[in-house]
Amino acid sequence: MKKHFTHFDSPIGTLLAISTDDAITDLHVVSGKYVPAIADHWIDSPKLPLFLQLRQELGEYFAGKRKSFNVKLAPEGTEFQRAAWKALTKIPFGQTRSYGEQAAAIGKPKAVRAIGAANGRNPIGIFIPCHRVIGANGTLTGYAGGLDKKEFLLKLEGIL
């Protein structure tokens, strides 16, 4: 399968986007954890229509003009991870959930630690909003892009 990539600047730092021809598979803060290495056979495609749409939607989000996204996503992970990430997409803009609430949402209320691990491996930050998951006591907990980025995103959404 052909993969494309591009880098671009955002208010939370440089982002790396990766896609197939028709769907985003990854969006990472370059300074964060779990940033994939760019493979030699991937194509640097900053003008790919999918990336242009991604940049536009992110620009609107960061400007406070967008609360949901339309770009097609295709995260790659295990069945459990994909279920956890799908539950994240159900958390509305401006709201948070605990890891326990997310685990319950996928029918696995005792899988709180596994939910945390799946969220940590979320390949499409912001669009799959793991930044909206906080500790049961209301504290900010791990974020692969960095806790400062999580705090920024939550403030942007009016949560903090």
C-alpha positions in Angstrom: 0.0 0.0 0.0 1.4 3.4 -1.0 2.0 5.8 1.9 2.3 9.6 1.8 3.6 12.0 4.5 4.0 15.7 5.1 5.2 17.9 8.0 3.6 21.2 8.9 3.6 23.7 11.7 0.8 24.2 14.2 0.3 26.0 17.5 1.4 22.8 19.3 4.5 22.3 17.2 5.5 20.5 14.1 3.1 17.8 13.1 3.7 14.7 11.0 0.8 13.5 8.9 0.8 10.1 7.2 -1.8 8.7 4.9 -2.8 6.2 2.2 -4.2 7.6 -1.0 -7.6 8.2 0.6 -7.3 8.3 4.5 -5.2 9.6 7.3 -3.4 6.9 9.2 -1.3 9.0 11.5 -1.0 12.5 12.9 1.7 13.1 15.5 3.4 15.9 17.3 7.0 15.5 16.1 8.4 16.1 19.6 6.1 13.6 21.2 6.4 9.8 22.0 5.7 7.1 19.4 6.4 9.2 16.3 7.0 6.7 13.5 10.1 6.8 11.4 9.5 7.9 7.8 10.1 4.9 5.5 12.3 5.3 2.4 9.5 4.3 0.1 6.9 6.8 1.5 6.2 9.8 -0.7 6.5 13.4 0.6 3.2 14.8 -0.6 2.5 18.2 0.9 0.0 19.0 -1.9 -2.0 15.7 -1.6 -5.7 16.8 -1.4 -6.2 14.8 1.8 -3.4 16.7 3.5 -4.8 20.0 2.2 -8.1 19.1 3.8 -6.3 18.0 7.0 -4.5 21.4 7.2 -7.6 23.4 6.6 -9.6 21.5 9.2 -6.8 21.8 11.8 -6.4 25.5 11.0 -10.1 26.0 11.6 -9.9 24.0 14.8 -7.0 26.0 16.2 -8.7 29.2 15.2 -11.8 28.2 17.3 -14.0 27.8 14.2 -14.3 24.0 14.1 -15.5 21.5 16.6 -15.6 18.3 14.6 -13.7 16.9 11.6 -14.6 15.4 8.3 -11.3 14.1 6.9 -11.3 10.3 6.4 -9.4 8.4 9.1 -8.0 4.9 9.0 -6.1 4.2 12.2 -4.1 1.0 12.3 -4.1 -1.0 15.5 -5.5 -4.1 17.2 -9.2 -4.7 17.5 -9.1 -3.5 21.1 -7.2 -0.4 20.2 -9.6 0.5 17.4 -12.5 0.1 19.8 -10.8 2.3 22.3 -10.1 4.9 19.6 -13.7 4.8 18.3 -14.9 5.5 21.8 -12.7 8.6 21.9 -14.3 10.0 18.7 -17.7 9.9 20.6 -16.4 12.4 23.3 -17.9 15.7 22.2 -15.8 18.9 21.8 -15.4 20.7 25.1 -16.1 17.6 27.2 -13.9 15.0 29.0 -14.2 11.4 30.1 -12.2 9.4 32.6 -10.3 6.2 31.5 -12.9 4.2 33.4 -15.8 5.9 31.5 -14.0 5.1 28.2 -13.5 1.5 29.3 -17.2 1.2 30.2 -18.1 2.7 26.8 -16.5 -0.2 25.0 -18.1 -2.8 27.4 -14.8 -3.5 29.2 -15.1 -1.6 32.5 -12.2 -3.4 34.1 -9.8 -2.6 31.2 -8.8 0.9 32.5 -5.0 0.3 32.2 -5.4 -1.2 28.8 -7.5 1.8 27.7 -4.6 4.1 28.9 -2.1 2.0 26.9 -4.4 2.2 23.8 -4.8 5.9 24.2 -1.0 6.3 24.5 -0.8 4.5 21.1 -3.4 6.6 19.4 -2.0 7.2 15.9 -4.2 10.2 15.0 -4.0 12.8 17.7 -6.6 15.6 17.9 -8.9 14.0 15.3 -9.1 11.0 17.6 -9.3 13.1 20.8 -7.4 11.2 23.5 -6.6 14.6 24.9 -10.2 14.7 26.3 -9.5 11.7 28.6 -8.4 12.7 32.1 -7.8 11.0 35.4 -10.8 10.0 37.5 -9.9 12.7 40.0 -9.8 15.3 37.2 -6.1 15.5 36.8 -4.3 15.7 33.5 -2.6 12.4 32.8 -0.4 11.1 30.1 -0.4 12.4 26.5 1.9 11.1 23.9 2.4 14.6 22.5 3.3 16.0 25.9 1.2 17.2 28.8 1.7 20.8 27.8 0.1 20.0 24.4 -2.8 18.3 26.2 -3.3 21.3 28.4 -3.2 23.6 25.3 -5.9 21.6 23.5 -8.1 21.4 26.6 -7.9 25.2 27.0 -8.6 25.7 23.3 -11.8 23.6 23.8 -12.8 25.6 26.9 -12.3 22.7 29.3 -9.6 24.3 31.4 
